[in-house]
Amino acid sequence: MDSGIQKSILQMARGAIQERADYEMSSLLNNILDPNTSATAARKLTITLTLKPDDTRQNITVSCVATSKLAATNPVTTALYVADEDTIVEMVPQIPGQMAVDGTEQDAPPMLKLVKTAM
């Protein structure tokens, strides 16, 4: 074969295999830049090439799947205060009725909706 026309498998399928890798790479980079994810978590790009020859071993079907494993979003936490069996409120840095910096009155903290029976 003439070495001038040899290509990498990633350039085959009119560049579609390489395009799949580039597409998943965009998802990875967006996930890295997302402030809601861990800055140092590892991300992974997996390219799976499946080669399936026919009975004569002359025709080979090549399929490609590119997948990415992204970092999960950072957990969101809050704290609850149990006043009694029926009163559970979210602990927030405010005092109900106190004046806020902007001159408005602080709201009462939200109460947790308690469901005692399943529907």
Buried (B, 14 or more C-beta within 10 A) or exposed (E): EEEEEEEEEBEBBEEEBBBBBEEBBEBBEEBBEBEEBEEEEEBEEEBEEEEEEEEEEEEEEEEBEBEBEBBEEEEEEEEEEEEEEEEBBEEBEEEEEEEEEEEEEBEEBEEEEEEEEEE
